[in-house]
């Protein structure tokens, strides 16, 4: 069932980008790094993109970036934040979409519940830091390594 989404996505993406560019000068997104027991990180698998990603998405009108990451974690990962998200870094996502910026937040205190974005999310799972999936999105992998090893944040996603 999800195969059609992966086939359509390369053709739908330019239309989405064109619409976004006409309606916004810049775009702003958030990603959340949810860490469980200092040894596992939450990753999601989309129905329309390959690989595993840190959960996140766009910031809606009249929404703060902190509120956006809390909403996205609830929708995509079934995560209810029990603390305010901590801003870790800010990145340009120029390689993927000109004018796009991504803010990375961290959540350590949370409760799990059912995810609500079934049409968009195929799987949401916690992975041990030393057993991350081979097909993890490279930007997500770099952010995890930066946090784990204390590396400086690369300004590019």
Secondary structure as UniProt FT lines:
FT   HELIX           3..23
FT   STRAND          27..36
FT   TURN            37..39
FT   STRAND          40..46
FT   STRAND          52..53
FT   STRAND          55..58
FT   TURN            61..62
FT   HELIX           65..77
FT   STRAND          79..81
FT   STRAND          86..92
FT   TURN            94..96
FT   TURN            98..99
FT   STRAND          100..107
FT   STRAND          110..112
FT   TURN            118..120
FT   STRAND          121..128
FT   HELIX           129..131
FT   TURN            134..135
FT   HELIX           138..149
//
